[in-house]
């Protein structure tokens, strides 16, 4: 079950994103060191949404994320699949074939 209110979408359960290799194309390797350097350079701040001053969050701004990685739909949003990919790609414990 899920419900949408002004402060967000609430899901009881899990949001399931397709990650099937057969649903994807145009693969390119990434360099873990490059991802780590970009993540380290991202400004990370604590903030709240203008319409919800009772909930604090922290993380990068979409503009900075898009400028660093050039991924996602635009410079106003960070998709969960892209944030997850950067988290995996920037983890030195996760080896990439692109090194």
Secondary structure as GFF3:
##gff-version 3
##sequence-region A 1 99
A	DSSP	beta_strand	2	5	.	.	.	ID=ss1
A	DSSP	beta_strand	8	11	.	.	.	ID=ss2
A	DSSP	three_ten_helix	21	23	.	.	.	ID=ss3
A	DSSP	alpha_helix	32	41	.	.	.	ID=ss4
A	DSSP	beta_strand	45	49	.	.	.	ID=ss5
A	DSSP	beta_strand	52	59	.	.	.	ID=ss6
A	DSSP	alpha_helix	62	69	.	.	.	ID=ss7
A	DSSP	alpha_helix	80	89	.	.	.	ID=ss8
###
